[in-house]
Amino acid sequence: MHPRNAPRERGLFSHRALINGLRLLWVLVVLWCEVGAFFYALSDCKWPDAPLIQHGTAAPTHVLLISDPQVAPRPLLPPSPRALREALIRADMRKAWRLTQRLAPAAVVCLGDMLASGRTAKSDEEYAAMVAAARGVLELDGRVPMYYVPGNNDVGLGRSPTISTATRTRFVRHFGPLNQVLHLAGHDLVLLDAPGLVEEDYARHAAGATPFAQYTGAPGGPVEFIKTLTAPPPAPRILLTHIPLAHPEAGACGPRREKGTLRRGVGKGWQNTLDKATTEFLLRGVRPAGVFSGDDRDYCEHTHANGTREVTVKSFSRAANIRRPGFQLLSLVPPSAAGARTWADAPCSLPDRYRLLHTLYLPLGILTLLALGVARLSRRRAPPLRLAPFAPPPPLSASPDGGSTPWGPLSPFTPRPPAMSVRIPSVRSATASTSASGTDTPLLTPSPSRGEDAPWAGDESQFFPPQYALRRSGEQHLRPAHWPTGEHGADDDEDAVGFYFEKGLGAHSRASSVGAAYFAPPPPPGDAAARTEAWAWSCAFVLRGRVRRITLRAPTLESLLNVREALGWAPARGAGGVARGVLGDVLRVLAPAVAAWWVVVSVII
Protein backbone atom coordinates (compact mmCIF):
# COMPACT_ATOMS: atom_id res chain seq x y z
CA MET A 1 0.00 0.00 0.00
CA HIS A 2 1.24 3.44 -0.84
CA PRO A 3 2.12 5.43 2.30
CA ARG A 4 -0.14 8.30 1.31
CA ASN A 5 -3.05 5.90 0.96
CA ALA A 6 -2.61 4.26 4.33
CA PRO A 7 -4.76 6.65 6.39
CA ARG A 8 -7.49 6.62 3.79
CA GLU A 9 -7.67 2.89 3.22
CA ARG A 10 -8.03 1.81 6.82
CA GLY A 11 -10.87 1.83 9.31
CA LEU A 12 -13.33 4.68 9.23
CA PHE A 13 -11.50 6.51 6.43
CA SER A 14 -11.59 3.75 3.82
CA HIS A 15 -13.67 3.86 0.66
CA ARG A 16 -15.59 0.78 1.77
CA ALA A 17 -16.48 2.47 5.06
CA LEU A 18 -17.80 5.48 3.14
CA ILE A 19 -19.96 3.24 0.94
CA ASN A 20 -21.34 1.32 3.92
CA GLY A 21 -21.99 4.53 5.87
CA LEU A 22 -23.96 6.03 3.00
CA ARG A 23 -25.86 2.77 2.60
CA LEU A 24 -26.89 2.84 6.24
CA LEU A 25 -27.87 6.50 6.03
CA TRP A 26 -30.01 5.91 2.92
CA VAL A 27 -31.76 2.92 4.49
CA LEU A 28 -32.59 4.96 7.60
CA VAL A 29 -33.93 7.83 5.49
CA VAL A 30 -36.06 5.45 3.42
CA LEU A 31 -37.49 3.82 6.54
CA TRP A 32 -38.36 7.21 8.00
CA CYS A 33 -39.91 8.64 4.82
CA GLU A 34 -41.84 5.50 3.93
CA VAL A 35 -42.88 4.29 7.40
CA GLY A 36 -41.92 6.66 10.18
CA ALA A 37 -43.39 9.78 8.56
CA PHE A 38 -46.76 8.02 8.11
CA PHE A 39 -46.87 6.85 11.72
CA TYR A 40 -45.83 10.31 12.92
CA ALA A 41 -48.49 12.04 10.80
CA LEU A 42 -51.19 9.73 12.14
CA SER A 43 -49.98 9.82 15.74
CA ASP A 44 -52.40 12.67 16.59
CA CYS A 45 -55.20 11.33 14.36
CA LYS A 46 -57.81 10.07 16.80
CA TRP A 47 -61.53 9.50 16.70
CA PRO A 48 -63.50 12.56 17.90
CA ASP A 49 -65.21 10.71 20.73
CA ALA A 50 -64.55 13.22 23.49
CA PRO A 51 -67.47 15.59 22.67
CA LEU A 52 -69.88 12.63 22.48
CA ILE A 53 -68.99 10.55 25.51
CA GLN A 54 -71.40 11.19 28.35
CA HIS A 55 -72.47 9.22 31.37
CA GLY A 56 -74.58 6.28 30.29
CA THR A 57 -74.14 6.72 26.53
CA ALA A 58 -73.16 3.83 24.28
CA ALA A 59 -69.73 3.51 22.70
CA PRO A 60 -69.44 5.61 19.53
CA THR A 61 -69.60 3.99 16.11
CA HIS A 62 -66.64 4.93 13.93
CA VAL A 63 -66.98 5.61 10.19
CA LEU A 64 -63.99 6.30 7.94
CA LEU A 65 -64.65 8.72 5.06
CA ILE A 66 -62.29 8.81 2.07
CA SER A 67 -62.66 10.66 -1.21
CA ASP A 68 -61.22 10.52 -4.72
CA PRO A 69 -58.77 7.60 -4.56
CA GLN A 70 -58.89 7.54 -8.38
CA VAL A 71 -56.97 4.27 -8.58
CA ALA A 72 -55.57 3.78 -12.07
CA PRO A 73 -54.97 0.30 -13.50
CA ARG A 74 -51.43 -0.86 -14.01
CA PRO A 75 -50.23 0.25 -17.45
CA LEU A 76 -49.51 -2.40 -20.06
CA LEU A 77 -47.19 -0.10 -22.02
CA PRO A 78 -43.43 0.14 -21.38
CA PRO A 79 -42.36 2.12 -18.30
CA SER A 80 -42.72 5.89 -18.58
CA PRO A 81 -42.53 8.85 -16.18
CA ARG A 82 -46.32 8.86 -15.90
CA ALA A 83 -46.44 5.14 -15.17
CA LEU A 84 -43.75 5.58 -12.52
CA ARG A 85 -45.65 8.46 -10.92
CA GLU A 86 -48.87 6.41 -10.81
CA ALA A 87 -47.01 3.47 -9.32
CA LEU A 88 -45.63 5.69 -6.54
CA ILE A 89 -49.11 7.12 -5.90
CA ARG A 90 -50.54 3.61 -5.62
CA ALA A 91 -47.76 2.65 -3.21
CA ASP A 92 -48.47 5.67 -1.00
CA MET A 93 -52.20 4.96 -1.03
CA ARG A 94 -51.62 1.33 -0.08
CA LYS A 95 -49.44 2.37 2.85
CA ALA A 96 -51.93 5.01 4.00
CA TRP A 97 -54.83 2.60 3.65
CA ARG A 98 -53.17 -0.12 5.71
CA LEU A 99 -52.32 2.39 8.40
CA THR A 100 -55.90 3.69 8.53
CA GLN A 101 -57.09 0.14 9.17
CA ARG A 102 -55.21 0.30 12.47
CA LEU A 103 -57.88 2.79 13.55
CA ALA A 104 -60.42 -0.09 13.40
CA PRO A 105 -63.39 1.65 11.75
CA ALA A 106 -66.81 0.04 11.89
CA ALA A 107 -67.56 1.08 8.30
CA VAL A 108 -65.86 2.82 5.38
CA VAL A 109 -67.55 5.15 2.88
CA CYS A 110 -65.88 6.29 -0.34
CA LEU A 111 -67.24 9.67 -1.46
CA GLY A 112 -66.86 8.99 -5.19
CA ASP A 113 -64.21 8.64 -7.87
CA MET A 114 -63.05 5.26 -6.71
CA LEU A 115 -61.74 4.68 -10.24
CA ALA A 116 -59.57 7.00 -12.29
CA SER A 117 -61.34 6.37 -15.60
CA GLY A 118 -64.21 3.96 -15.09
CA ARG A 119 -66.47 5.98 -17.35
CA THR A 120 -64.23 5.30 -20.38
CA ALA A 121 -64.23 1.49 -20.02
CA LYS A 122 -65.20 -0.06 -23.34
CA SER A 123 -66.24 -3.45 -22.00
CA ASP A 124 -67.37 -5.18 -18.82
CA GLU A 125 -64.02 -6.97 -18.61
CA GLU A 126 -62.10 -3.69 -18.72
CA TYR A 127 -64.31 -2.20 -16.01
CA ALA A 128 -63.88 -5.32 -13.87
CA ALA A 129 -60.09 -5.05 -14.24
CA MET A 130 -60.24 -1.45 -13.02
CA VAL A 131 -62.32 -2.49 -10.02
CA ALA A 132 -59.88 -5.29 -9.20
CA ALA A 133 -56.96 -2.85 -9.34
CA ALA A 134 -58.77 -0.45 -6.99
CA ARG A 135 -59.62 -3.17 -4.50
CA GLY A 136 -56.06 -4.42 -4.68
CA VAL A 137 -54.95 -1.07 -3.27
CA LEU A 138 -57.88 -0.48 -0.88
CA GLU A 139 -58.34 -4.07 0.23
CA LEU A 140 -60.50 -5.15 3.17
CA ASP A 141 -60.61 -8.40 5.09
CA GLY A 142 -64.39 -8.71 4.73
CA ARG A 143 -65.23 -7.85 8.34
CA VAL A 144 -65.51 -4.11 7.68
CA PRO A 145 -68.23 -3.09 5.19
CA MET A 146 -67.37 -0.51 2.56
CA TYR A 147 -69.95 1.65 0.79
CA TYR A 148 -69.51 3.71 -2.35
CA VAL A 149 -70.92 7.01 -3.56
CA PRO A 150 -70.86 7.34 -7.37
CA GLY A 151 -68.50 9.94 -8.80
CA ASN A 152 -68.22 11.47 -12.24
CA ASN A 153 -65.12 9.36 -12.99
CA ASP A 154 -67.02 6.24 -11.99
CA VAL A 155 -70.27 6.69 -13.93
CA GLY A 156 -69.64 9.76 -16.09
CA LEU A 157 -71.49 13.04 -16.31
CA GLY A 158 -73.36 14.22 -19.38
CA ARG A 159 -73.33 12.68 -22.82
CA SER A 160 -70.10 12.05 -24.67
CA PRO A 161 -68.84 9.52 -27.23
CA THR A 162 -66.09 8.54 -24.79
CA ILE A 163 -68.53 7.73 -21.95
CA SER A 164 -70.15 4.32 -22.11
CA THR A 165 -73.88 4.07 -21.56
CA ALA A 166 -73.36 0.95 -19.44
CA THR A 167 -71.25 2.61 -16.74
CA ARG A 168 -74.11 2.93 -14.23
CA THR A 169 -75.07 -0.69 -14.67
CA ARG A 170 -71.46 -1.71 -14.13
CA PHE A 171 -71.19 0.48 -11.04
CA VAL A 172 -74.29 -1.12 -9.50
CA ARG A 173 -72.92 -4.59 -10.28
CA HIS A 174 -69.57 -3.97 -8.56
CA PHE A 175 -70.22 -1.27 -5.93
CA GLY A 176 -73.90 -1.34 -5.02
CA PRO A 177 -76.90 0.99 -5.43
CA LEU A 178 -76.49 4.49 -6.81
CA ASN A 179 -78.75 5.98 -4.10
CA GLN A 180 -79.18 4.40 -0.69
CA VAL A 181 -79.66 5.07 3.01
CA LEU A 182 -77.46 3.46 5.66
CA HIS A 183 -78.67 3.10 9.25
CA LEU A 184 -75.74 3.35 11.65
CA ALA A 185 -75.88 4.15 15.38
CA GLY A 186 -79.31 5.80 15.19
CA HIS A 187 -78.33 7.93 12.17
CA ASP A 188 -79.36 7.83 8.53
CA LEU A 189 -76.44 8.21 6.14
CA VAL A 190 -77.87 9.32 2.78
CA LEU A 191 -75.62 8.28 -0.14
CA LEU A 192 -76.58 10.37 -3.19
CA ASP A 193 -75.88 9.97 -6.90
CA ALA A 194 -74.71 13.55 -7.47
CA PRO A 195 -73.68 13.11 -11.15
CA GLY A 196 -77.15 11.72 -11.87
CA LEU A 197 -78.72 14.69 -10.06
CA VAL A 198 -76.73 17.09 -12.27
CA GLU A 199 -77.89 15.27 -15.40
CA GLU A 200 -81.52 15.50 -14.25
CA ASP A 201 -80.98 19.19 -13.59
CA TYR A 202 -79.80 19.55 -17.21
CA ALA A 203 -82.93 17.73 -18.36
CA ARG A 204 -85.12 19.95 -16.18
CA HIS A 205 -83.63 23.09 -17.75
CA ALA A 206 -84.08 21.59 -21.20
CA ALA A 207 -87.77 21.04 -20.40
CA GLY A 208 -88.27 24.71 -19.57
CA ALA A 209 -86.77 25.04 -16.08
CA THR A 210 -89.64 23.31 -14.38
CA PRO A 211 -89.44 23.75 -10.58
CA PHE A 212 -88.28 20.69 -8.68
CA ALA A 213 -91.62 20.51 -6.90
CA GLN A 214 -93.36 19.76 -10.23
CA TYR A 215 -90.49 17.88 -11.84
CA THR A 216 -90.85 14.12 -11.49
CA GLY A 217 -87.43 13.12 -12.78
CA ALA A 218 -86.33 9.78 -14.16
CA PRO A 219 -87.68 6.58 -12.62
CA GLY A 220 -85.30 5.46 -9.88
CA GLY A 221 -83.25 8.64 -10.29
CA PRO A 222 -81.90 10.99 -7.63
CA VAL A 223 -84.88 13.40 -7.75
CA GLU A 224 -87.34 10.58 -7.11
CA PHE A 225 -85.09 9.20 -4.37
CA ILE A 226 -84.94 12.56 -2.56
CA LYS A 227 -88.71 12.96 -2.70
CA THR A 228 -89.21 9.56 -1.05
CA LEU A 229 -87.38 10.69 2.06
CA THR A 230 -89.82 11.52 4.84
CA ALA A 231 -89.84 14.91 6.49
CA PRO A 232 -89.19 15.54 9.28
CA PRO A 233 -86.54 12.80 9.50
CA PRO A 234 -87.06 10.16 12.19
CA ALA A 235 -83.31 10.13 12.89
CA PRO A 236 -80.46 12.56 12.31
CA ARG A 237 -79.44 12.50 8.67
CA ILE A 238 -75.97 12.98 7.23
CA LEU A 239 -75.75 13.63 3.50
CA LEU A 240 -72.85 12.05 1.60
CA THR A 241 -72.38 13.36 -1.94
CA HIS A 242 -69.55 13.46 -4.42
CA ILE A 243 -70.17 16.95 -5.84
CA PRO A 244 -70.18 19.74 -3.22
CA LEU A 245 -73.20 21.96 -2.72
CA ALA A 246 -73.28 25.55 -3.97
CA HIS A 247 -70.80 27.88 -2.26
CA PRO A 248 -70.45 31.66 -2.38
CA GLU A 249 -67.68 32.72 -4.74
CA ALA A 250 -65.82 34.63 -2.05
CA GLY A 251 -66.56 32.14 0.70
CA ALA A 252 -63.62 31.02 2.81
CA CYS A 253 -62.85 27.34 3.31
CA GLY A 254 -61.07 27.50 6.64
CA PRO A 255 -57.40 27.29 7.68
CA ARG A 256 -56.96 23.67 6.64
CA ARG A 257 -57.30 24.44 2.95
CA GLU A 258 -53.97 24.57 1.15
CA LYS A 259 -54.75 26.80 -1.81
CA GLY A 260 -57.51 29.10 -3.07
CA THR A 261 -61.19 28.49 -2.48
CA LEU A 262 -64.00 26.35 -3.87
CA ARG A 263 -65.26 27.98 -7.07
CA ARG A 264 -68.05 27.17 -9.45
CA GLY A 265 -67.11 25.62 -12.75
CA VAL A 266 -68.38 23.21 -15.36
CA GLY A 267 -66.79 21.32 -18.22
CA LYS A 268 -67.01 18.22 -20.32
CA GLY A 269 -67.68 15.40 -17.87
CA TRP A 270 -67.30 17.44 -14.67
CA GLN A 271 -68.90 20.15 -12.52
CA ASN A 272 -67.32 21.69 -9.44
CA THR A 273 -70.50 22.38 -7.43
CA LEU A 274 -74.24 21.99 -7.67
CA ASP A 275 -76.17 25.09 -8.66
CA LYS A 276 -78.20 27.11 -6.17
CA ALA A 277 -81.61 25.71 -7.12
CA THR A 278 -80.42 22.10 -6.84
CA THR A 279 -78.72 22.86 -3.51
CA GLU A 280 -81.90 24.38 -2.07
CA PHE A 281 -83.99 21.42 -3.27
CA LEU A 282 -81.49 19.01 -1.71
CA LEU A 283 -81.34 20.76 1.66
CA ARG A 284 -85.15 21.02 1.86
CA GLY A 285 -85.73 17.41 0.86
CA VAL A 286 -83.02 15.71 2.92
CA ARG A 287 -82.80 18.14 5.88
CA PRO A 288 -79.32 16.89 6.80
CA ALA A 289 -77.61 17.59 10.10
CA GLY A 290 -74.32 17.62 8.22
CA VAL A 291 -72.94 17.20 4.71
CA PHE A 292 -69.73 15.53 3.54
CA SER A 293 -68.63 15.89 -0.08
CA GLY A 294 -65.57 15.28 -2.25
CA ASP A 295 -64.42 15.94 -5.83
CA ASP A 296 -62.47 19.17 -5.10
CA ARG A 297 -59.43 17.25 -3.75
CA ASP A 298 -58.72 19.98 -1.16
CA TYR A 299 -60.28 20.56 2.24
CA CYS A 300 -63.13 23.04 2.60
CA GLU A 301 -65.45 23.77 5.49
CA HIS A 302 -68.55 25.90 4.93
CA THR A 303 -71.79 26.60 6.78
CA HIS A 304 -74.85 27.13 4.60
CA ALA A 305 -77.58 29.69 5.13
CA ASN A 306 -79.84 27.28 7.02
CA GLY A 307 -77.03 26.43 9.45
CA THR A 308 -76.03 23.13 7.85
CA ARG A 309 -72.31 22.51 8.05
CA GLU A 310 -70.59 20.98 5.02
CA VAL A 311 -67.09 19.51 4.90
CA THR A 312 -65.38 18.79 1.60
CA VAL A 313 -63.01 15.93 2.38
CA LYS A 314 -59.45 15.96 1.13
CA SER A 315 -58.39 13.56 -1.58
CA PHE A 316 -57.02 10.24 -0.36
CA SER A 317 -54.48 10.22 -3.19
CA ARG A 318 -51.91 12.79 -4.22
CA ALA A 319 -53.08 15.52 -6.58
CA ALA A 320 -51.55 18.47 -8.38
CA ASN A 321 -53.25 21.11 -6.23
CA ILE A 322 -52.51 19.61 -2.79
CA ARG A 323 -49.37 18.58 -0.96
CA ARG A 324 -50.91 16.53 1.84
CA PRO A 325 -53.67 14.00 1.10
CA GLY A 326 -56.11 13.16 3.87
CA PHE A 327 -59.33 11.59 5.08
CA GLN A 328 -62.11 12.24 7.61
CA LEU A 329 -63.08 10.48 10.82
CA LEU A 330 -66.76 10.40 11.80
CA SER A 331 -68.03 9.27 15.21
CA LEU A 332 -71.72 8.54 15.83
CA VAL A 333 -73.69 7.88 19.01
CA PRO A 334 -77.41 7.10 19.20
CA PRO A 335 -79.56 10.10 20.18
CA SER A 336 -80.24 9.97 23.91
CA ALA A 337 -81.55 13.40 24.88
CA ALA A 338 -83.01 16.35 23.06
CA GLY A 339 -80.34 18.80 21.98
CA ALA A 340 -77.46 16.43 22.78
CA ARG A 341 -74.72 16.15 20.22
CA THR A 342 -74.85 12.85 18.35
CA TRP A 343 -72.01 13.05 15.84
CA ALA A 344 -68.56 14.60 15.49
CA ASP A 345 -65.88 14.58 12.84
CA ALA A 346 -62.14 15.26 12.60
CA PRO A 347 -59.82 15.63 9.60
CA CYS A 348 -56.54 13.74 9.28
CA SER A 349 -53.65 14.52 6.95
CA LEU A 350 -51.08 12.22 5.41
CA PRO A 351 -47.37 13.11 5.03
CA ASP A 352 -46.24 15.79 2.61
CA ARG A 353 -44.44 13.79 -0.06
CA TYR A 354 -42.99 16.90 -1.71
CA ARG A 355 -41.55 18.12 1.57
CA LEU A 356 -39.91 14.77 2.21
CA LEU A 357 -38.44 14.89 -1.28
CA HIS A 358 -37.04 18.41 -0.95
CA THR A 359 -35.81 18.20 2.66
CA LEU A 360 -34.46 14.65 2.84
CA TYR A 361 -34.15 12.79 -0.44
CA LEU A 362 -32.77 15.62 -2.57
CA PRO A 363 -30.18 16.94 -0.05
CA LEU A 364 -29.04 13.42 0.75
CA GLY A 365 -28.66 12.69 -2.96
CA ILE A 366 -26.50 15.78 -3.47
CA LEU A 367 -24.43 14.91 -0.39
CA THR A 368 -23.94 11.37 -1.69
CA LEU A 369 -22.72 12.57 -5.08
CA LEU A 370 -20.32 15.07 -3.51
CA ALA A 371 -18.90 12.56 -1.03
CA LEU A 372 -18.39 9.85 -3.64
CA GLY A 373 -16.93 12.32 -6.14
CA VAL A 374 -14.42 13.71 -3.65
CA ALA A 375 -13.46 10.19 -2.60
CA ARG A 376 -12.90 9.15 -6.20
CA LEU A 377 -10.82 12.22 -7.03
CA SER A 378 -8.64 11.76 -3.96
CA ARG A 379 -8.03 8.12 -4.83
CA ARG A 380 -7.10 9.14 -8.36
CA ARG A 381 -4.52 11.71 -7.20
CA ALA A 382 -2.77 9.19 -4.95
CA PRO A 383 -2.76 5.84 -6.78
CA PRO A 384 -1.70 2.79 -4.79
CA LEU A 385 1.81 1.41 -5.20
CA ARG A 386 2.14 -1.20 -7.96
CA LEU A 387 4.85 -3.77 -7.26
CA ALA A 388 7.16 -4.95 -10.07
CA PRO A 389 7.15 -8.62 -11.13
CA PHE A 390 9.15 -10.97 -8.95
CA ALA A 391 12.82 -11.41 -9.87
CA PRO A 392 15.23 -13.89 -8.18
CA PRO A 393 17.84 -12.24 -5.96
CA PRO A 394 21.42 -12.06 -7.29
CA PRO A 395 24.14 -14.24 -5.77
CA LEU A 396 25.91 -12.61 -2.89
CA SER A 397 29.55 -11.46 -3.19
CA ALA A 398 32.11 -12.92 -0.83
CA SER A 399 33.76 -10.52 1.60
CA PRO A 400 37.52 -10.53 2.25
CA ASP A 401 37.10 -12.13 5.65
CA GLY A 402 35.21 -15.09 4.26
CA GLY A 403 31.72 -13.90 5.25
CA SER A 404 28.83 -13.20 2.99
CA THR A 405 28.39 -9.44 2.76
CA PRO A 406 25.97 -8.45 -0.01
CA TRP A 407 26.78 -4.75 -0.07
CA GLY A 408 30.43 -4.57 0.96
CA PRO A 409 32.34 -1.54 -0.37
CA LEU A 410 35.35 -3.73 -1.39
CA SER A 411 33.60 -6.56 -3.13
CA PRO A 412 36.18 -8.54 -5.14
CA PHE A 413 35.71 -9.71 -8.68
CA THR A 414 33.58 -12.88 -8.60
CA PRO A 415 32.97 -14.71 -11.88
CA ARG A 416 29.43 -16.05 -12.37
CA PRO A 417 27.41 -17.11 -15.37
CA PRO A 418 25.20 -14.45 -16.92
CA ALA A 419 21.44 -14.77 -16.90
CA MET A 420 20.33 -17.18 -19.59
CA SER A 421 17.30 -19.20 -20.51
CA VAL A 422 17.15 -22.52 -18.74
CA ARG A 423 15.43 -23.98 -21.79
CA ILE A 424 18.66 -23.73 -23.89
CA PRO A 425 21.30 -26.24 -22.78
CA SER A 426 24.26 -24.36 -24.30
CA VAL A 427 24.77 -20.64 -24.61
CA ARG A 428 27.96 -18.96 -25.68
CA SER A 429 28.58 -16.09 -23.39
CA ALA A 430 31.24 -14.54 -21.26
CA THR A 431 31.81 -14.47 -17.58
CA ALA A 432 30.22 -11.58 -15.80
CA SER A 433 31.07 -9.74 -12.69
CA THR A 434 28.72 -8.43 -10.11
CA SER A 435 30.74 -5.24 -10.07
CA ALA A 436 32.75 -3.45 -12.69
CA SER A 437 35.35 -2.39 -10.15
CA GLY A 438 36.35 -3.25 -6.67
CA THR A 439 34.49 -0.34 -5.17
CA ASP A 440 31.29 -0.39 -7.20
CA THR A 441 28.00 -1.59 -5.82
CA PRO A 442 26.64 -4.84 -7.31
CA LEU A 443 23.72 -4.71 -9.74
CA LEU A 444 24.13 -0.97 -10.33
CA THR A 445 26.72 -1.17 -13.16
CA PRO A 446 26.50 -3.22 -16.35
CA SER A 447 28.73 -6.24 -16.89
CA PRO A 448 30.43 -6.17 -20.30
CA SER A 449 30.35 -9.34 -22.38
CA ARG A 450 33.69 -10.79 -23.49
CA GLY A 451 32.36 -13.27 -26.02
CA GLU A 452 34.01 -16.26 -24.29
CA ASP A 453 32.58 -19.60 -23.39
CA ALA A 454 31.73 -20.08 -19.76
CA PRO A 455 30.80 -23.36 -18.19
CA TRP A 456 27.38 -23.54 -16.51
CA ALA A 457 28.05 -23.46 -12.80
CA GLY A 458 24.55 -22.75 -11.53
CA ASP A 459 21.62 -24.96 -10.70
CA GLU A 460 18.37 -24.60 -12.57
CA SER A 461 16.37 -25.20 -9.42
CA GLN A 462 17.48 -21.89 -7.89
CA PHE A 463 15.45 -19.98 -10.49
CA PHE A 464 12.19 -21.86 -9.84
CA PRO A 465 10.14 -22.52 -6.71
CA PRO A 466 10.09 -26.10 -5.40
CA GLN A 467 6.52 -26.69 -6.56
CA TYR A 468 7.52 -25.87 -10.15
CA ALA A 469 10.13 -28.62 -10.07
CA LEU A 470 7.60 -30.91 -8.48
CA ARG A 471 5.14 -30.31 -11.28
CA ARG A 472 7.83 -30.89 -13.91
CA SER A 473 8.84 -34.13 -12.29
CA GLY A 474 5.27 -35.28 -11.91
CA GLU A 475 4.01 -34.43 -15.35
CA GLN A 476 5.38 -37.51 -17.06
CA HIS A 477 3.70 -39.80 -14.56
CA LEU A 478 0.40 -37.95 -14.57
CA ARG A 479 -0.06 -37.37 -18.30
CA PRO A 480 -3.04 -39.34 -19.66
CA ALA A 481 -2.53 -41.68 -22.58
CA HIS A 482 -4.48 -39.47 -24.98
CA TRP A 483 -2.52 -36.30 -24.16
CA PRO A 484 -1.36 -34.62 -27.39
CA THR A 485 2.27 -33.66 -27.96
CA GLY A 486 4.05 -31.28 -30.29
CA GLU A 487 6.54 -31.94 -33.00
CA HIS A 488 9.40 -32.73 -30.62
CA GLY A 489 7.36 -34.51 -28.01
CA ALA A 490 6.98 -31.38 -25.91
CA ASP A 491 3.71 -30.35 -24.35
CA ASP A 492 1.56 -28.09 -26.48
CA ASP A 493 -0.10 -26.51 -23.48
CA GLU A 494 1.63 -26.58 -20.14
CA ASP A 495 -1.34 -24.87 -18.51
CA ALA A 496 -3.53 -27.74 -19.57
CA VAL A 497 -0.97 -30.13 -18.07
CA GLY A 498 -1.24 -28.22 -14.83
CA PHE A 499 -5.03 -28.41 -15.09
CA TYR A 500 -4.94 -32.20 -15.41
CA PHE A 501 -2.35 -32.37 -12.68
CA GLU A 502 -4.43 -30.29 -10.26
CA LYS A 503 -8.03 -31.11 -11.21
CA GLY A 504 -8.39 -34.15 -13.35
CA LEU A 505 -6.74 -37.10 -11.63
CA GLY A 506 -7.73 -36.97 -7.99
CA ALA A 507 -5.90 -37.48 -4.74
CA HIS A 508 -4.97 -41.14 -5.42
CA SER A 509 -3.01 -40.39 -8.59
CA ARG A 510 -1.21 -37.49 -6.96
CA ALA A 511 -0.21 -39.58 -4.02
CA SER A 512 1.01 -42.44 -6.22
CA SER A 513 3.15 -40.29 -8.52
CA VAL A 514 4.80 -37.93 -6.07
CA GLY A 515 5.26 -37.88 -2.36
CA ALA A 516 2.22 -36.89 -0.39
CA ALA A 517 4.40 -34.76 1.86
CA TYR A 518 4.83 -32.21 -0.92
CA PHE A 519 1.11 -31.33 -0.91
CA ALA A 520 -0.79 -29.22 1.59
CA PRO A 521 -3.53 -31.07 3.49
CA PRO A 522 -7.00 -30.70 1.99
CA PRO A 523 -9.21 -28.02 3.55
CA PRO A 524 -11.89 -29.10 5.99
CA PRO A 525 -15.42 -29.59 4.58
CA GLY A 526 -16.67 -26.33 6.06
CA ASP A 527 -13.80 -24.23 4.81
CA ALA A 528 -14.64 -21.29 2.53
CA ALA A 529 -12.07 -22.37 -0.04
CA ALA A 530 -13.62 -25.83 -0.23
CA ARG A 531 -17.08 -24.37 -0.69
CA THR A 532 -15.84 -22.09 -3.46
CA GLU A 533 -14.06 -24.98 -5.17
CA ALA A 534 -17.23 -27.10 -5.03
CA TRP A 535 -19.08 -24.54 -7.13
CA ALA A 536 -16.52 -24.57 -9.94
CA TRP A 537 -17.00 -26.61 -13.13
CA SER A 538 -14.20 -27.28 -15.59
CA CYS A 539 -13.98 -29.07 -18.88
CA ALA A 540 -10.90 -29.85 -21.00
CA PHE A 541 -11.05 -30.83 -24.67
CA VAL A 542 -8.79 -31.05 -27.72
CA LEU A 543 -9.27 -28.55 -30.52
CA ARG A 544 -6.95 -28.36 -33.55
CA GLY A 545 -4.23 -30.32 -31.86
CA ARG A 546 -4.22 -28.26 -28.66
CA VAL A 547 -5.83 -28.85 -25.32
CA ARG A 548 -8.43 -26.24 -24.41
CA ARG A 549 -9.96 -25.64 -21.03
CA ILE A 550 -13.22 -24.00 -19.93
CA THR A 551 -13.84 -23.20 -16.26
CA LEU A 552 -17.11 -21.80 -14.92
CA ARG A 553 -17.31 -20.61 -11.35
CA ALA A 554 -20.36 -19.55 -9.36
CA PRO A 555 -20.34 -15.84 -8.48
CA THR A 556 -19.51 -14.97 -4.91
CA LEU A 557 -21.64 -12.78 -2.69
CA GLU A 558 -19.03 -10.04 -2.85
CA SER A 559 -19.14 -9.98 -6.65
CA LEU A 560 -22.94 -9.88 -6.65
CA LEU A 561 -22.98 -6.91 -4.29
CA ASN A 562 -20.35 -5.09 -6.31
CA VAL A 563 -22.48 -3.47 -8.99
CA ARG A 564 -19.51 -1.88 -10.71
CA GLU A 565 -17.86 -5.25 -11.14
CA ALA A 566 -21.09 -6.86 -12.33
CA LEU A 567 -21.53 -4.17 -14.96
CA GLY A 568 -17.96 -4.56 -16.13
CA TRP A 569 -16.91 -1.02 -15.22
CA ALA A 570 -13.24 -1.47 -14.55
CA PRO A 571 -11.34 1.41 -12.99
CA ALA A 572 -10.16 3.86 -15.61
CA ARG A 573 -8.13 7.03 -15.62
CA GLY A 574 -9.40 10.43 -16.61
CA ALA A 575 -12.69 12.23 -16.03
CA GLY A 576 -14.65 9.44 -17.70
CA GLY A 577 -13.19 6.86 -15.34
CA VAL A 578 -14.03 8.98 -12.30
CA ALA A 579 -17.59 9.52 -13.55
CA ARG A 580 -18.09 5.82 -14.15
CA GLY A 581 -16.66 5.04 -10.75
CA VAL A 582 -18.96 7.54 -9.04
CA LEU A 583 -21.97 6.17 -10.91
CA GLY A 584 -21.06 2.64 -9.89
CA ASP A 585 -20.65 3.72 -6.27
CA VAL A 586 -24.03 5.47 -6.40
CA LEU A 587 -25.66 2.25 -7.57
CA ARG A 588 -23.93 0.32 -4.82
CA VAL A 589 -25.15 2.83 -2.24
CA LEU A 590 -28.74 2.95 -3.48
CA ALA A 591 -29.22 -0.80 -3.98
CA PRO A 592 -29.93 -1.57 -0.27
CA ALA A 593 -32.19 1.50 0.00
CA VAL A 594 -34.25 0.40 -3.00
CA ALA A 595 -34.48 -3.11 -1.54
CA ALA A 596 -35.63 -1.66 1.79
CA TRP A 597 -38.26 0.46 0.02
CA TRP A 598 -39.54 -2.58 -1.85
CA VAL A 599 -39.76 -4.64 1.34
CA VAL A 600 -41.63 -1.84 3.11
CA VAL A 601 -44.13 -1.38 0.29
CA SER A 602 -44.68 -5.06 -0.49
CA VAL A 603 -44.28 -6.86 2.83
CA ILE A 604 -44.26 -4.74 5.97
CA ILE A 605 -46.94 -2.14 5.31
Beta strands, then each sheet from edge to edge (+ up, - down):
strand 1: 61-66
strand 2: 107-110
strand 3: 146-148
strand 4: 180-184
strand 5: 187-191
strand 6: 237-240
strand 7: 266-267
strand 8: 270-271
strand 9: 290-293
strand 10: 300-303
strand 11: 309-312
strand 12: 326-332
strand 13: 343-349
strand 14: 415-416
strand 15: 432-433
strand 16: 536-543
strand 17: 546-553
sheet 1: 3+ 2+ 1+ 12- 13+
sheet 2: 4+ 5- 6- 9- 11- 10+
sheet 3: 7+ 8-
sheet 4: 14+ 15-
sheet 5: 16+ 17-
end
